[in-house]
Amino acid sequence: MGFKDIPNTSMVLHGLHGVQLMGKSSCRNEETFHGDSALSSCQGSEFSRTSQGLLIQRLWQQRPYCLRPIHCSLQGDRHIGETVVNVLTSLPFVVLGLQTPRQNFNTSLYANSLIGVGIASSLYHSSRGEARKFLRWADYTMIAATTLCLSRALRDENRKLLMVASTLLLPFQPLMVSAVHTGMMEATFAKKALTNPELRMAYNLHTMSSLMGTALFIADECLPQTPYIHAAWHLAAAVGVGTCNKLLE
């Protein structure tokens, strides 16, 4: 008997009591149903994770301005000569750190931070590529840390809340931290110079160097194509920092 002579199995079993046959279309539909359920479940889980990720990203983008990192300027060092000059004019901060009186922990911390400023500035100006962005941020942050350390060394009675807030904001807003604690240092310097005649000459020199440094800093931002302005700012800032050592003697 050949295959053609075999009766259709579904026709034979169709009449038996209790036997119910499911066609291929039913099985196919059931498989499709279960497959779609599993697929929709996976898609729903993935959609939920995506939604949570987007929510976290949106919250991070809407964080307060004070918690946003600074956008560092990467201008300068357009040729090897300018790089060499900028590195050389960063070294006086290391020398000043070595000469700073180390009477206690706070003054020692300030002296070490000055050395850190010189090293960070040298590394930034000698760097290129992607590392330059990080080193510029490190340069700004190190300067801000120095003003914070100087403020602590000059005034032990500073409020702890101010110091803690300044420390927390240091990685995000170093320029703001620098401005606040530089202002506090200037007020302390002026107050002591009024009562101590020996500080008046140092204070006058500090005032002139600070004004010149501010003008050079603004010029460096407004005239980025002018060479060696940044190096001049280094020197003016070094003179201003050197006069501050008189307050620690």
Order of alpha helices (4+ residues) and beta strands (2+ residues): alpha-alpha-alpha-alpha-alpha-alpha-alpha-alpha-alpha-alpha
